[in-house]
Amino acid sequence: MYVFFVHTYEEAEEITQETYSKVMAYLKKEYAVIENYSAYLKTIALNIIRDEWRKQNREPARAIKNMLHL
């Protein structure tokens, strides 16, 4: 899904792996409650992408701005 925001499928796979890693770490906590898993996964993935862009000094793609209604 987020392959359009990165350069390669490998980057998309890394983001996916990091997303699920962060979700699993959160779910291990006793008080972890997620009401909408889909929205939670998308938020984590987009935050990881934004962090990578900040590291690379890249601007968000037009597609992500449209998706977020910015």
C-alpha positions as CSV (number, residue, x, y, z in Angstrom):
1,M,0.0,0.0,0.0
2,Y,2.8,2.5,0.9
3,V,5.0,1.5,-2.0
4,F,4.0,4.8,-3.7
5,F,5.6,6.8,-0.9
6,V,9.0,5.1,-1.0
7,H,11.4,4.4,-3.8
8,T,11.5,0.6,-3.8
9,Y,9.6,-2.5,-2.7
10,E,12.5,-3.3,-0.3
11,E,11.8,0.0,1.5
12,A,8.1,-0.7,1.7
13,E,8.9,-4.2,3.2
14,E,11.2,-2.6,5.8
15,I,8.4,-0.1,6.7
16,T,5.9,-3.0,7.0
17,Q,8.2,-5.0,9.2
18,E,8.9,-2.0,11.4
19,T,5.2,-1.2,11.7
20,Y,4.3,-4.7,12.8
21,S,7.2,-4.7,15.2
22,K,6.0,-1.5,16.9
23,V,2.4,-2.8,17.0
24,M,3.5,-6.1,18.6
25,A,5.6,-4.2,21.2
26,Y,2.6,-2.1,22.0
27,L,0.2,-5.1,22.3
28,K,2.5,-6.7,24.8
29,K,1.7,-4.0,27.3
30,E,-1.1,-4.9,29.7
31,Y,-3.2,-1.8,29.1
32,A,-2.9,-2.0,25.3
33,V,-6.3,-1.3,23.6
34,I,-6.7,-0.7,19.9
35,E,-10.2,0.0,18.7
36,N,-9.5,0.3,15.0
37,Y,-6.5,-1.9,14.0
38,S,-6.6,-0.7,10.4
39,A,-6.3,3.0,11.3
40,Y,-3.7,2.2,13.9
41,L,-1.5,0.3,11.4
42,K,-1.9,3.1,8.9
43,T,-0.9,5.8,11.4
44,I,2.2,3.9,12.5
45,A,3.3,3.2,8.9
46,L,2.8,6.9,7.9
47,N,4.7,8.1,10.9
48,I,7.6,5.8,10.0
49,I,7.5,7.1,6.4
50,R,7.5,10.7,7.7
51,D,10.5,10.0,10.0
52,E,12.4,8.6,7.0
53,W,11.6,11.7,5.0
54,R,12.8,13.9,7.7
55,K,16.1,12.0,7.8
56,Q,16.4,12.5,4.1
57,N,15.0,16.0,4.0
58,R,12.4,14.9,1.5
59,E,9.0,16.6,1.0
60,P,5.9,14.5,1.3
61,A,4.5,13.2,-2.0
62,R,1.4,14.8,-3.4
63,A,-0.5,11.5,-2.9
64,I,0.1,11.5,0.9
65,K,-1.1,15.1,1.1
66,N,-4.3,14.2,-0.7
67,M,-4.8,11.1,1.4
68,L,-4.5,13.2,4.6
69,H,-6.6,16.1,3.1
70,L,-3.8,18.6,3.6
